[in-house]
Amino acid sequence: LDFPNTSSNSSSDLTMTVTGAADGDVVAIGVPNGSYTTGLFVCFVSAANTVTVRFHNTSGGGVDPASGTFRASVLKY
């Protein structure tokens, strides 16, 4: 994923296909080390077979996380 430059105290969303993902499933995200920066990454199933990864910039200025290979695991109970 390649997140755009994200303004202070705002968020950017990108999606990835995860076959079998369904609304309400638990999702764990693996963020590549090079993409970590000031901010938070969260994820959720946003549609059938689709996981949204959200980057929230908690810094006082714009942040552009490095692109990388993110991994999402969907857990079914």
C-alpha positions, 0 to 999 in steps of 0.5 A, spaced: 500 500 500 502 507 498 498 512 503 498 519 500 501 525 504 496 525 510 495 532 513 495 533 521 490 530 525 486 527 519 486 520 516 487 516 509 484 510 507 486 504 502 483 497 501 485 490 500 482 484 497 481 479 503 477 473 500 472 471 505 472 477 509 465 479 512 462 484 516 464 484 523 470 479 522 476 480 526 482 483 522 489 484 524 494 488 520 501 487 519 505 493 517 512 493 514 517 496 519 519 502 513 512 504 513 511 506 521 511 513 522 508 518 527 500 515 527 496 509 527 494 504 522 487 500 524 483 496 519 476 493 518 472 489 513 468 494 509 465 490 504 465 483 502 472 480 501 475 487 502 479 490 508 480 497 509 486 500 512 486 506 515 492 511 517 491 516 522 496 522 522 497 524 530 502 529 528 502 536 528 504 536 520 503 532 514 506 525 514 507 520 508 508 513 510 513 509 506 509 504 501 510 497 503 507 490 503 501 490 508 498 484 510 491 483 513 489 476 517 481 475 518 479 471 524 472 467 524 469 465 530 
